[in-house]
């Protein structure tokens, strides 16, 4: 790593605080120049000392960051992404469930092209996206993305209306449908299905199963794809973030890798 990158974070919750801590621990050559978070004393107190609080998107213009990293939810993308893409050479968008709105990605792409910026989409809680995207060069016939999490991870989601999560005794598939619907209804839990869809055959054709399993100790993802290339099966068992059981540790790790790739000479 040979250069220092000026990075602004949109959101300073469970994911981005973990990312920030890991970057500091690894002595990654970045400078955090601003953080957009809730405008409350409690939220502001969590911002690292000496880092500017960002209350308005137009503040990004003066900061001139090399990279903007979003992990704050759909509403934050609408508010911050246009200014970020105008101010920085690249923006990482982690809240990929926002792309269930078909108009959003083309709109942001047009802004990025106008300003010579790039939109970077992290792999998040899954892996093998390079293989899936490579396979999609030829025809893909079918993609299934199954997500298995313990009941606690599905609390405060529509799953509570379908299951008694506290009393659940056996593995239960409570959703079967498209990636578009899964990510729309479960944006924190099924974000990764949008990444699978963008790499593969799209939101309407990608099939998703959501599973609550009281025996599960991790957040599991199983992706099965078949097509002209052959067949692939990818399975991950991710530890949850210590501060948010809905998100996986790998989500934060994928952001660390993508940020570090911006300052690396050799990128894998």
Backbone bond lengths (Angstrom), bond angles and torsions (degrees), N, CA, C in turn:
res aa  C-N    CA-C-N  psi(-1)  N-CA   C-N-CA  omega(-1)  CA-C   N-CA-C  phi
1 X - - - 1.455 - - 1.532 108.27 -
2 X 1.321 117.12 123.85 1.452 119.94 -169.60 1.528 114.81 -118.40
3 X 1.311 118.88 -11.90 1.458 118.96 -178.19 1.523 110.00 -132.17
4 X 1.316 115.75 158.04 1.458 121.37 177.66 1.519 108.98 -99.90
5 X 1.326 115.92 130.22 1.461 121.12 -179.10 1.517 110.28 -104.59
6 X 1.323 115.56 138.46 1.459 122.28 175.13 1.537 107.51 -88.48
7 X 1.326 115.68 118.93 1.462 120.99 -172.36 1.526 110.50 -121.63
8 X 1.324 115.68 134.03 1.467 122.07 172.86 1.517 108.06 -113.07
9 X 1.323 116.41 138.91 1.453 122.04 -179.81 1.525 110.17 -108.93
10 X 1.313 115.91 132.23 1.462 122.08 172.47 1.527 106.40 -104.05
11 X 1.325 115.14 108.04 1.459 120.83 -172.37 1.520 109.94 99.54
12 X 1.328 115.71 133.98 1.467 120.46 177.61 1.527 108.44 -137.47
13 X 1.369 112.83 49.97 1.449 120.10 178.52 1.515 110.97 -96.70
14 X 1.336 115.42 -149.52 1.460 120.40 -173.16 1.525 112.88 -58.31
15 X 1.327 117.36 -41.91 1.461 119.97 -175.16 1.526 111.54 -74.71
16 X 1.316 117.15 -55.16 1.471 118.57 -174.93 1.526 113.52 -68.90
17 X 1.330 118.37 -31.08 1.465 117.97 175.51 1.525 110.32 -66.10
18 X 1.337 116.82 -37.15 1.454 120.34 176.18 1.529 110.67 -65.47
19 X 1.329 116.27 -42.10 1.462 120.74 177.41 1.523 110.39 -60.15
20 X 1.322 116.36 -46.84 1.459 120.25 179.96 1.514 112.25 -60.04
21 X 1.330 115.79 -42.03 1.466 119.85 -179.77 1.528 111.21 -64.88
22 X 1.321 116.51 -41.49 1.466 120.37 -180.00 1.529 111.50 -66.98
23 X 1.324 116.96 -40.38 1.464 120.29 178.38 1.521 110.54 -62.04
24 X 1.341 116.44 -41.14 1.471 120.26 178.53 1.525 110.58 -66.46
25 X 1.331 115.80 -41.96 1.462 121.21 -179.67 1.521 111.49 -62.36
26 X 1.335 115.59 -37.85 1.463 120.94 -177.62 1.533 112.19 -87.35
27 X 1.338 116.15 -1.23 1.463 121.53 -179.62 1.533 111.53 55.10
28 X 1.329 114.76 39.53 1.457 120.61 176.66 1.532 109.11 -64.47
29 X 1.317 117.77 134.30 1.475 120.16 -176.91 1.528 112.66 -73.60
30 X 1.329 115.62 71.78 1.460 120.92 173.77 1.528 108.51 -128.45
31 X 1.307 114.92 157.09 1.461 121.86 172.50 1.519 107.38 -121.86
32 X 1.322 117.25 118.79 1.453 120.59 176.01 1.528 107.42 -78.20
33 X 1.341 115.71 113.61 1.464 119.78 -173.13 1.524 112.37 -102.05
34 X 1.334 117.41 -11.67 1.456 119.12 179.27 1.509 111.39 -171.12
35 X 1.330 116.00 150.80 1.461 122.41 177.89 1.520 108.67 -135.86
36 X 1.315 116.10 126.20 1.465 121.78 172.83 1.517 107.98 -98.04
37 X 1.313 116.08 122.43 1.459 120.72 179.00 1.519 108.45 -150.18
38 X 1.311 117.17 -175.15 1.455 120.55 179.20 1.526 110.46 -60.41
39 X 1.320 115.70 141.61 1.457 119.75 -179.42 1.529 109.57 -89.50
40 X 1.334 114.40 69.16 1.461 121.59 175.87 1.519 107.91 -130.46
41 X 1.320 117.71 155.54 1.478 119.23 178.55 1.523 112.09 -57.57
42 X 1.335 116.31 -38.03 1.468 119.90 -178.17 1.528 111.00 -65.56
43 X 1.347 116.39 -45.12 1.461 120.31 -178.90 1.524 111.36 -68.32
44 X 1.313 116.14 -42.32 1.468 119.78 179.69 1.525 111.65 -62.91
45 X 1.320 116.63 -33.10 1.466 120.66 -178.28 1.521 112.23 -65.38
46 X 1.335 117.18 -21.56 1.461 121.08 -178.92 1.526 112.88 -83.83
47 X 1.319 117.48 -14.26 1.460 120.66 -179.95 1.532 108.96 -68.95
48 X 1.335 117.66 135.35 1.473 119.78 179.60 1.531 111.98 -55.71
49 X 1.299 115.70 145.56 1.462 121.99 -179.21 1.528 110.58 -57.22
50 X 1.313 115.41 134.56 1.457 120.48 177.28 1.507 115.18 85.90
51 X 1.349 117.52 -3.74 1.464 121.83 -179.68 1.524 109.17 -96.28
52 X 1.319 116.68 135.21 1.461 121.46 -176.21 1.526 111.64 -71.21
53 X 1.330 115.49 139.38 1.456 121.48 169.86 1.528 108.15 -81.53
54 X 1.321 116.00 131.45 1.457 121.05 179.28 1.526 109.23 -105.07
55 X 1.304 115.82 115.75 1.455 120.43 179.99 1.506 113.58 -103.28
56 X 1.346 116.06 -21.33 1.456 121.11 -177.64 1.529 110.07 -135.89
57 X 1.346 117.50 142.47 1.468 120.46 -178.33 1.522 114.32 -58.40
58 X 1.348 117.73 -32.57 1.466 118.31 -176.65 1.529 113.06 -67.97
59 X 1.337 116.86 -11.40 1.468 119.48 175.30 1.528 111.74 -65.82
60 X 1.338 117.00 -23.37 1.461 120.68 -179.53 1.524 111.62 -63.97
61 X 1.319 117.07 -30.94 1.461 120.53 -179.13 1.526 111.12 -60.59
62 X 1.329 116.71 -43.42 1.461 120.62 -179.75 1.524 112.17 -72.56
63 X 1.333 116.19 -31.03 1.473 119.29 -178.55 1.519 112.58 -71.23
64 X 1.338 116.49 -32.31 1.465 122.55 -177.63 1.534 111.92 51.14
65 X 1.336 117.40 58.00 1.473 118.98 179.38 1.527 111.51 -71.85
66 X 1.322 115.40 155.04 1.469 120.37 172.78 1.519 110.99 -81.18
67 X 1.339 115.66 -24.14 1.453 120.97 -175.20 1.524 109.15 -153.06
68 X 1.332 116.53 138.67 1.461 122.24 172.90 1.522 107.55 -116.61
69 X 1.327 116.40 131.16 1.464 121.88 -176.31 1.520 109.05 -116.77
70 X 1.339 116.46 116.94 1.473 121.22 -179.29 1.515 110.70 -103.75
71 X 1.332 116.22 132.05 1.465 123.19 168.65 1.523 106.23 -153.25
72 X 1.327 115.26 66.84 1.464 119.72 -171.96 1.528 113.46 -137.19
73 X 1.330 118.16 -0.06 1.454 119.58 178.23 1.518 113.29 103.57
74 X 1.334 114.89 168.98 1.466 121.75 -172.30 1.521 113.06 -58.18
75 X 1.330 117.08 -46.63 1.461 120.46 -175.84 1.522 111.23 -59.67
76 X 1.322 116.56 -34.97 1.466 120.48 -179.69 1.518 111.50 -66.15
77 X 1.323 117.26 -32.76 1.463 119.84 179.47 1.524 109.96 -66.14
78 X 1.319 117.14 -46.40 1.462 120.40 178.00 1.520 111.24 -57.44
79 X 1.322 116.28 -40.45 1.467 120.16 -175.26 1.524 112.68 -78.64
80 X 1.334 117.29 -41.62 1.459 120.58 -168.31 1.525 115.31 -103.56
81 X 1.324 118.40 -28.26 1.468 119.87 -172.30 1.530 114.08 -61.33
82 X 1.335 120.30 -44.26 1.477 118.10 179.57 1.525 112.75 -57.18
83 X 1.318 117.18 -44.78 1.472 120.43 179.35 1.519 111.17 -68.30
84 X 1.333 116.66 -37.74 1.473 120.09 -179.59 1.520 110.95 -64.59
85 X 1.324 117.09 -42.89 1.457 120.62 -178.42 1.523 111.71 -71.38
86 X 1.321 116.67 -23.95 1.461 120.57 176.14 1.524 111.53 -80.18
87 X 1.332 116.94 -27.69 1.465 120.97 -173.08 1.521 113.99 -97.70
88 X 1.346 117.10 -27.28 1.469 120.15 -172.20 1.529 111.09 -121.16
89 X 1.320 117.42 153.05 1.469 120.73 177.24 1.525 113.50 -67.34
90 X 1.354 117.54 -18.71 1.459 120.05 -178.77 1.522 110.35 -157.14
91 X 1.330 115.16 150.62 1.465 121.70 175.40 1.517 108.76 -135.39
92 X 1.322 116.05 131.06 1.462 121.87 173.19 1.516 108.05 -92.97
93 X 1.326 116.97 126.96 1.462 122.02 178.11 1.516 108.57 -113.49
94 X 1.339 115.95 110.55 1.460 120.99 -178.19 1.524 113.13 -92.24
95 X 1.335 117.08 -25.86 1.475 120.38 -178.04 1.525 109.49 -83.58
96 X 1.323 114.94 67.95 1.460 120.49 -171.01 1.525 113.65 -70.46
97 X 1.327 117.81 -13.91 1.468 118.79 176.62 1.519 110.78 -61.37
98 X 1.329 117.41 -20.18 1.470 120.77 176.95 1.516 111.46 -60.37
99 X 1.333 117.35 -25.06 1.459 120.69 -176.44 1.533 113.41 -79.58
100 X 1.330 116.55 5.40 1.473 118.47 168.42 1.524 109.89 -68.56
101 X 1.323 116.76 -17.86 1.465 122.22 169.52 1.524 106.92 -82.04
102 X 1.323 116.81 107.37 1.465 120.95 -173.87 1.521 113.55 -60.67
103 X 1.315 117.51 -23.90 1.471 119.87 -176.94 1.519 112.66 -80.96
104 X 1.340 117.26 -19.85 1.465 119.74 -171.15 1.523 113.14 -68.69
105 X 1.326 118.14 -52.60 1.462 119.68 -175.36 1.525 111.85 -62.53
106 X 1.342 120.07 -45.03 1.472 118.91 175.90 1.533 112.53 -59.61
107 X 1.343 117.18 -37.90 1.462 119.69 179.76 1.535 110.73 -64.96
108 X 1.337 116.65 -44.60 1.462 119.66 179.62 1.527 111.25 -69.55
109 X 1.324 116.55 -33.98 1.466 120.47 177.30 1.525 110.76 -62.09
110 X 1.325 116.02 -41.82 1.465 119.87 178.85 1.522 111.18 -63.12
111 X 1.333 117.01 -40.24 1.473 120.73 178.17 1.529 109.92 -65.20
112 X 1.344 115.94 -43.91 1.466 119.94 179.69 1.530 111.08 -61.42
113 X 1.320 117.33 -42.99 1.465 120.73 179.70 1.524 111.23 -65.14
114 X 1.316 116.30 -36.99 1.463 120.47 179.20 1.520 111.61 -62.48
115 X 1.336 116.75 -34.76 1.460 120.64 -175.00 1.533 112.77 -106.95
116 X 1.311 118.16 5.85 1.457 120.43 179.84 1.514 113.58 68.57
117 X 1.325 116.23 30.80 1.464 121.20 179.98 1.529 109.91 -102.95
118 X 1.324 115.56 176.01 1.464 121.23 178.84 1.525 110.17 -132.63
119 X 1.335 115.53 148.63 1.457 122.24 173.69 1.524 107.48 -104.70
120 X 1.328 116.87 121.04 1.462 122.10 -179.62 1.524 108.57 -107.98
121 X 1.326 115.99 126.03 1.462 121.30 -179.37 1.525 108.69 -109.97
122 X 1.319 117.42 115.44 1.472 120.44 -177.42 1.527 111.74 -74.35
123 X 1.319 115.77 157.74 1.466 119.77 177.88 1.516 111.59 -72.38
124 X 1.329 117.21 -22.00 1.466 120.49 174.96 1.510 112.68 68.37
125 X 1.327 115.37 -130.03 1.463 121.15 -173.62 1.515 113.37 -83.31
126 X 1.322 117.76 3.83 1.460 119.96 -176.94 1.526 110.33 -123.80
127 X 1.312 115.70 173.22 1.448 122.25 178.36 1.513 110.00 -135.97
128 X 1.319 115.85 178.84 1.458 120.16 177.55 1.512 114.70 73.75
129 X 1.338 116.99 14.59 1.462 119.84 -178.56 1.523 110.84 -64.98
130 X 1.326 117.02 -31.82 1.459 119.48 176.63 1.525 110.82 -62.14
131 X 1.337 116.00 -40.13 1.474 119.94 179.26 1.521 111.05 -67.93
132 X 1.323 117.19 -42.51 1.460 120.50 -179.86 1.523 110.83 -65.39
133 X 1.331 116.66 -43.94 1.457 120.24 178.86 1.524 111.16 -65.13
134 X 1.335 116.00 -37.06 1.457 119.47 175.99 1.524 111.70 -64.32
135 X 1.328 116.07 -42.91 1.470 120.35 178.97 1.514 111.35 -62.98
136 X 1.324 117.25 -30.39 1.465 121.27 -178.32 1.525 112.63 -72.34
137 X 1.341 117.49 -10.28 1.465 119.63 174.48 1.525 109.40 -59.95
138 X 1.321 116.14 -37.60 1.454 121.42 169.67 1.534 107.72 -96.12
139 X 1.287 117.73 -177.93 1.462 120.87 -176.28 1.528 111.77 -71.76
140 X 1.329 115.79 129.84 1.456 121.87 170.17 1.528 107.72 -99.93
141 X 1.314 115.97 131.53 1.463 119.70 -178.80 1.517 112.87 -93.61
142 X 1.323 117.16 -34.58 1.461 119.61 -175.10 1.518 110.25 -157.15
143 X 1.345 115.67 139.82 1.464 121.78 173.66 1.524 108.04 -136.51
144 X 1.321 115.73 124.83 1.463 122.11 175.66 1.525 108.60 -118.27
145 X 1.322 116.39 128.74 1.467 121.91 177.02 1.525 107.37 -120.08
146 X 1.319 115.50 113.75 1.467 121.49 179.67 1.524 109.19 -108.39
147 X 1.326 115.89 132.69 1.462 121.80 179.51 1.528 108.32 -119.16
148 X 1.322 115.67 124.32 1.464 121.96 -179.37 1.528 108.40 -120.69
149 X 1.340 115.79 122.37 1.458 120.56 179.75 1.526 109.51 -137.44
150 X 1.316 116.95 157.03 1.474 119.70 175.05 1.527 110.29 -65.66
151 X 1.321 117.31 156.51 1.468 120.73 -176.63 1.520 114.23 -52.70
152 X 1.334 118.29 -36.95 1.459 120.34 -177.20 1.532 111.95 -60.23
153 X 1.327 116.36 -29.24 1.459 119.97 -179.05 1.527 112.40 -71.55
154 X 1.345 116.35 -18.91 1.466 120.32 -178.51 1.526 112.28 -98.06
155 X 1.325 116.85 5.24 1.461 118.72 178.12 1.527 110.35 -70.68
156 X 1.329 115.43 151.17 1.462 122.68 -176.54 1.524 112.15 62.02
157 X 1.337 115.36 32.51 1.463 122.50 173.46 1.528 107.66 -131.42
158 X 1.333 118.60 171.60 1.468 120.69 177.56 1.528 114.04 -59.37
159 X 1.339 117.13 -15.42 1.468 119.97 178.56 1.521 111.73 -60.67
160 X 1.337 116.86 -27.36 1.463 120.35 -179.31 1.522 112.25 -63.92
161 X 1.345 116.21 -24.74 1.463 119.72 178.55 1.522 111.95 -83.98
162 X 1.315 116.11 -13.69 1.460 121.31 -177.54 1.522 112.78 -102.30
163 X 1.332 116.08 -25.82 1.460 121.09 -174.10 1.523 110.18 -136.79
164 X 1.326 115.34 153.13 1.462 120.28 167.11 1.523 105.76 -91.08
165 X 1.328 115.67 92.23 1.456 120.51 -172.04 1.521 112.70 -63.30
166 X 1.315 117.44 -32.82 1.467 120.38 -179.28 1.523 112.28 -72.14
167 X 1.338 115.88 -28.02 1.463 119.76 -176.49 1.527 113.18 -102.47
168 X 1.322 117.51 1.66 1.461 121.24 -175.07 1.530 110.86 -62.76
169 X 1.332 116.00 130.57 1.457 120.61 -177.24 1.526 113.43 -116.63
170 X 1.320 117.50 -11.74 1.461 118.90 -178.77 1.529 110.60 -140.73
171 X 1.303 114.16 157.71 1.464 121.87 179.41 1.530 109.18 -58.72
172 X 1.341 116.29 129.39 1.461 119.98 -175.07 1.528 110.78 -136.74
173 X 1.341 114.96 125.43 1.462 120.55 171.86 1.534 106.86 -83.74
174 X 1.334 117.19 114.03 1.460 119.34 -176.29 1.527 112.79 -109.45
175 X 1.348 116.58 -6.21 1.461 120.00 176.35 1.513 108.88 -142.24
176 X 1.318 116.08 134.38 1.456 122.49 173.15 1.524 106.91 -142.84
177 X 1.317 116.12 116.27 1.465 119.24 -176.22 1.506 110.72 -178.43
178 X 1.328 116.48 -157.69 1.463 121.03 -177.26 1.528 111.30 -83.40
179 X 1.316 114.44 160.57 1.462 119.60 176.34 1.524 110.88 -63.24
180 X 1.323 116.52 -34.11 1.462 119.01 179.98 1.527 111.16 -59.50
181 X 1.332 116.47 -47.98 1.458 120.70 -178.07 1.525 110.21 -69.84
182 X 1.325 116.89 -41.56 1.467 120.50 -179.20 1.529 110.93 -59.57
183 X 1.330 116.90 -48.79 1.460 120.35 -177.82 1.523 111.78 -70.74
184 X 1.331 117.00 -29.93 1.468 120.06 178.07 1.525 110.99 -69.34
185 X 1.333 115.92 -42.66 1.458 120.30 -175.78 1.529 112.61 -84.06
186 X 1.329 117.01 -26.73 1.471 122.02 -177.09 1.537 109.29 -130.02
187 X 1.343 117.45 64.14 1.468 119.73 -172.20 1.521 114.91 -62.21
188 X 1.327 118.37 -32.58 1.465 119.41 179.40 1.520 112.14 -80.56
189 X 1.317 116.70 -34.22 1.461 121.03 -175.27 1.523 113.45 -88.02
190 X 1.334 116.54 -31.30 1.470 119.71 -172.28 1.520 112.90 -115.82
191 X 1.329 116.23 20.23 1.467 121.86 176.29 1.525 112.30 -50.15
192 X 1.321 115.58 -40.71 1.466 121.06 -173.38 1.521 112.73 -64.74
193 X 1.333 117.50 -23.88 1.467 118.81 -179.43 1.529 111.33 -67.03
194 X 1.335 117.33 -24.28 1.463 120.08 176.67 1.522 109.87 -70.67
195 X 1.328 117.32 -39.28 1.464 121.07 177.36 1.529 109.77 -62.35
196 X 1.334 115.94 -45.12 1.462 120.34 176.33 1.523 110.57 -57.03
197 X 1.321 116.33 -42.94 1.467 121.31 -177.84 1.522 112.16 -67.02
198 X 1.341 116.50 -44.21 1.462 119.78 -179.73 1.522 111.37 -64.21
199 X 1.332 116.24 -34.96 1.464 120.02 179.25 1.517 112.16 -77.13
200 X 1.341 116.57 -24.92 1.462 120.50 -171.81 1.510 115.23 -112.30
201 X 1.347 116.88 -107.84 1.463 120.93 -169.99 1.525 114.07 -114.79
202 X 1.308 117.25 15.76 1.453 119.54 172.23 1.519 114.20 96.46
203 X 1.323 114.36 166.88 1.467 121.87 -174.16 1.515 113.54 -68.96
204 X 1.317 117.92 -30.97 1.463 120.16 -177.17 1.520 112.55 -82.14
205 X 1.333 117.04 -31.16 1.458 120.63 -175.70 1.523 113.44 -92.72
206 X 1.316 117.41 -19.73 1.459 120.48 179.40 1.520 109.11 -76.62
207 X 1.333 116.64 121.69 1.460 121.73 -179.04 1.523 109.77 -89.30
208 X 1.325 115.56 142.28 1.466 120.76 -177.38 1.516 110.18 -131.81
209 X 1.322 115.29 138.35 1.469 122.29 169.69 1.524 107.95 -123.01
210 X 1.322 115.73 131.92 1.454 121.63 175.99 1.516 108.45 -111.70
211 X 1.330 115.81 132.78 1.458 121.48 -170.55 1.522 110.30 -131.27
212 X 1.327 115.31 133.61 1.466 121.29 170.23 1.522 107.58 -104.68
213 X 1.331 116.09 126.09 1.464 120.32 -175.94 1.529 109.51 -134.61
214 X 1.339 116.93 111.16 1.476 119.04 -179.02 1.521 113.14 -63.68
215 X 1.332 117.56 -18.00 1.462 120.55 178.29 1.528 112.46 -85.66
216 X 1.323 117.06 -11.01 1.470 120.72 -176.98 1.527 110.79 -71.73
217 X 1.296 116.17 134.40 1.461 122.24 176.45 1.532 111.21 -107.86
218 X 1.322 116.32 -9.85 1.457 121.83 -176.84 1.521 109.04 -133.84
219 X 1.333 115.58 173.17 1.464 121.44 173.05 1.528 107.62 -94.46
220 X 1.329 115.90 112.53 1.457 120.22 -173.46 1.517 113.29 -102.03
221 X 1.339 115.36 141.64 1.463 122.41 174.06 1.527 108.41 -128.53
222 X 1.322 115.78 131.27 1.472 120.85 175.67 1.523 107.58 -129.84
223 X 1.312 116.04 119.47 1.462 121.81 -178.35 1.527 108.12 -117.18
224 X 1.316 115.54 124.58 1.465 121.96 178.71 1.519 107.69 -121.08
225 X 1.327 116.59 122.58 1.466 121.24 -179.01 1.519 109.68 -131.47
226 X 1.319 115.64 143.43 1.462 120.61 177.39 1.517 109.19 -140.08
227 X 1.333 114.51 152.15 1.451 119.35 -179.22 1.508 110.88 176.08
228 X 1.320 116.73 -159.00 1.452 121.66 -176.57 1.525 112.43 -62.49
229 X 1.345 117.23 -25.10 1.466 121.55 -179.69 1.517 112.07 -74.38
230 X 1.357 117.49 -25.58 1.455 123.65 -172.57 1.527 110.26 132.34
231 X 1.313 116.94 -135.76 1.465 121.37 -179.09 1.521 109.54 -141.90
232 X 1.328 116.96 140.63 1.457 120.64 176.43 1.521 109.92 -132.72
233 X 1.324 114.59 148.04 1.463 121.89 175.47 1.525 106.77 -132.32
234 X 1.322 115.88 121.55 1.465 120.89 178.98 1.522 108.52 -120.59
235 X 1.311 116.36 131.29 1.462 120.39 -178.75 1.523 109.92 -133.78
236 X 1.327 115.87 132.79 1.457 121.97 178.43 1.517 109.53 -130.39
237 X 1.329 115.94 141.48 1.456 122.62 173.51 1.528 106.38 -120.38
238 X 1.326 115.67 99.90 1.462 121.12 -172.40 1.526 112.24 -98.30
239 X 1.300 116.46 135.31 1.456 119.82 168.57 1.528 109.06 -68.49
240 X 1.319 115.78 141.87 1.462 120.03 177.85 1.522 109.88 -75.25
241 X 1.338 115.28 155.20 1.462 119.04 170.88 1.521 108.90 -60.91
242 X 1.293 116.68 139.86 1.464 120.23 -178.21 1.519 111.77 -60.98
243 X 1.328 116.78 -28.04 1.471 120.55 -175.90 1.525 113.72 -101.22
244 X 1.339 117.15 -1.28 1.473 119.47 -179.56 1.522 109.84 -158.44
245 X 1.354 118.58 103.83 1.461 120.69 -176.55 1.525 114.15 -67.27
246 X 1.329 117.92 -15.54 1.464 120.39 178.94 1.522 112.16 -74.75
247 X 1.326 116.69 -24.46 1.462 121.84 -176.71 1.522 110.92 -107.84
248 X 1.324 115.08 151.30 1.464 120.99 -179.49 1.521 111.58 -97.77
249 X 1.312 115.64 149.08 1.464 121.03 174.71 1.527 110.42 -55.23
250 X 1.333 116.29 -36.72 1.459 120.17 -177.96 1.527 111.85 -62.63
251 X 1.327 117.37 -26.99 1.467 120.11 176.95 1.525 110.18 -60.11
252 X 1.316 116.30 -46.95 1.465 120.36 177.54 1.523 111.07 -66.62
253 X 1.328 117.02 -40.48 1.466 120.50 -178.88 1.529 111.40 -63.87
254 X 1.337 116.49 -36.59 1.464 119.36 179.34 1.524 111.04 -66.10
255 X 1.331 116.47 -33.94 1.461 120.06 176.59 1.528 111.07 -68.98
256 X 1.320 116.60 -40.75 1.468 120.25 176.87 1.531 109.68 -58.02
257 X 1.316 115.88 -46.72 1.468 119.59 -179.15 1.528 111.00 -61.97
258 X 1.326 117.15 -44.01 1.459 120.42 -177.62 1.529 111.10 -66.73
259 X 1.315 117.05 -38.38 1.471 120.60 176.70 1.524 110.07 -65.42
260 X 1.326 116.99 -46.14 1.465 119.97 -179.17 1.525 111.79 -64.74
261 X 1.328 116.98 -30.38 1.461 119.72 177.79 1.526 112.23 -63.13
262 X 1.331 116.47 -23.09 1.468 119.53 179.78 1.519 112.31 -73.47
263 X 1.327 117.17 -16.31 1.471 120.23 -179.42 1.529 111.90 -118.14
264 X 1.306 117.42 5.59 1.466 121.06 179.61 1.526 111.29 -87.58
265 X 1.305 115.02 150.81 1.457 121.00 171.86 1.523 110.41 -82.89
266 X 1.330 115.72 -39.32 1.466 121.49 177.49 1.515 108.09 -111.26
267 X 1.332 116.82 125.40 1.462 122.21 -177.02 1.518 109.45 -117.13
268 X 1.351 116.16 127.90 1.461 121.39 177.75 1.520 107.87 -110.79
